[in-house]
Amino acid sequence: MEETIGFLLIWITIKLFFWGCIYFTGLALVIIISFGTLKPDLLSRLESGRVSKKQRGFRVFVRDGKKYLGAWGVSVVGLLFWIAVITAVIVL
């Protein structure tokens, strides 16, 4: 039982680190690639810590006159970047 709990905690930690790196890479890339015209949507925008129902998935949307890319879209950009980097390292 203790082995299962330990494995679960390690798996959750690795998964959070993995998706955190992907999201923050995508966040930086979206700002750089779009020259600041497209803003990345945040994972949680409410002060209570709850995820807002206004969040969009992969699409680009306008809020308060600014264009945003959904949080999942930001993560996909980060994931594609790391896949390209790993592929380039393996091929070269």
Buried (B, 14 or more C-beta within 10 A) or exposed (E): EEEEEEEEEEEEEEEEEEBEEBBBBBBBBBBEEBEEEBBBBBBEEEEEEEEEEEBBEEEEBEEEEEEBBBBBBBBBBBBBBBEEEEEEEEEE
